[in-house]
Amino acid sequence: MTSTQIEAVEGDITTQRVDAIVNAANSLLLGGGGVDGAIHAAAGPALLEECRALRAGRWHDGLPVGQAVATGAGDLPARWVIHTVGPNRHRGQTDPALLASCFSASLAVAQEVGARSVAFPAVSAGVYGWDAGQVATIAVETVRSWTTQESHGIQLVRFVLFGRPVFEAFQQELAD
């Protein structure tokens, strides 16, 4: 079993030099606001083209909440973008298991593509209405559990967080 380092940094996920970054996508996979918009803008048109191909194929109805799928990373320093759709509290999606699934499904996809390092944002915090502390608890617990139970090659999971309050919530959770 591989020992996995788990850390949190405050910063811009689009600049991370890791194998895969996770995109807090919407189900349409065609870009949006927040992390999704920043990733699409930094990756350039190749990412949008790959997402359109996904929509034309298996995910023609959109990617369901809690699932994940990988594309290339376009102009980003990462090799892959793993898209996951977080639950939106404003739409009544309040089940913590849906949020946990975003993290575990993303790690499973990272393992499938051979990623050894993965960067996550605070999926569903912000415009999707989840409290940063609750996201931190679910994310850290899920990543810790997955990385200790699965046989995998992932050596680093980095939470890349935008804004001091979100960063501090993850730091606190990692310290516990």
N, C-alpha and C positions, 0 to 999 in steps of 0.2 A: 504494500500500500504506500502511496506517495504522501509525504507530509506537505501540506499546503499552507503557505503563508497567507494570512488575511490581514489587510490593512485598509486604512481610510486616509484619503488626501483631499484637500480642498483644491479645486482646479477645474480645468476644461477637459472633458472626456475626449474631445476631438484631437487633442495633442498627445494623448497617451501612447507610448511605445510599448504596446502589448500585442499579443497575437490577435485577440478579439476584443472589441468593445460591444457592449450591449446597448441597444437603442430602445428607449421607452417609446415605442411606436404606437400609432393608432391602428385600428384594424385594417384600414385601407392600404397601409404600407407605402403611401405615396408622399410622405413628408407631412409636416405639420408645424406646430409651434414648439417652444421649449427645447428640450434635448433633441427631439426628433428633427426639428427644423435646423438646429445647429449642426447635427451630424450630416444631414442631407446637403446643407450649404458647403460644409468643409469637404465632403467626399466628392462633390462634383456630379456631373450628369450620369456617370457610369452606375452609381448607386440607384438612382431613380429608374434607369433602364432595367437593372436586375429586379427591382421591386415590381416593375410593370410585368416582367416575365413571370414572376411568382403569381401575380394576380391573374394572368392569362392562363395559368395552369392550375395546380392543386389548390391554391388559395383564391380562386375566382370570387368567392363570397367574402373574402377578407380573412385575416388571421384571428382566430378566436382568443378571447381573454385567457391568459395563463399559459398559452402555447408560445413556442419560439421557433424561428427559422433563420438560417444563415444566408448571407450573400457575401460577395466580395466587398472590399472597403473603398474602392475607388481611389481617390487621392489622399486618403487618410494614412497615417503611419502604421495603423493596424493592418492585418491581413484580411480579417473578416469583420463584418457587422452582424451581430445576432439580434434580430428584431423580436421583441416580446411586447405583448399588449397587456398593460396593467389594468386592474379593475378601477372603475370610475365611481367613487362614492356618490357623486352627484346624480348618477343614474341608478342608484340603489345597489351597486355592486360592493357589498360590505364584507363579504366572506374572506377572512384572512387566508384561507386555503388557496383562493384564487391568486392572491398576491404571492404567497409562498411558491406556488407553481411557476410563476414568472422566473424566479431565481433558480429553481431546480431544473426546469425545462431548458433554460439558457445554459446551465452548466452541462446538461446532457448533450446539447447541440455542440457546445465547445469541445467536449470530449470526442464527439463524432468527427469533427473536422480536424482534430489533432492539435487544438490550441493548448499551450502550456501556461499561458497567462491571459487573464480576463479582467476587463474593467467594467464595472456596473455603475449606473447612476442610481439615484433614489427613486426607483420605479414607483409611480402613482403618487408620490409626494408632489405638492404644488397644485397645478390646475386640476388634477384628478381628485383632490380633496382629502387625501390621506394625511394624517399627522406624521411629521418627520420622525418622531420618536417611535411610533408604531411601525412605520416602514423599517426603521433601523432594527428594531427587535426582530421582526419577521425575517428580514434579509439576513442578518447575522446568524440567527438560529438556523435558518434553512441552509445557508452556505456551510456552516460548521457541521451540521448533520450530514449533508450530502457528501462533503469531502472526507468525512471519517467513515462513511458506510460504503462508498463506491470505490471500486478499483479504477483508477484514472491516472492521467499524466499531468493534471493541472497542478502547477507548482505555486502559482500566485493568483489570488483574487484580490483585486483592488477596487474599493468603493471610491469613485471620483465624484465629489459632491460640490455643488454650486451653492455658495453662501455659507456663512459661518454657523447659523443655527442648525442647518442640516448636518454639516460636518461634525459639530459638537455632539449631536444626537448619536451619530454613528461611532464617534470616539468613545462616548460613554458606554454604548452597548458592547463595543469590542473590549473595553476595560473590565466589564463584569464577568 
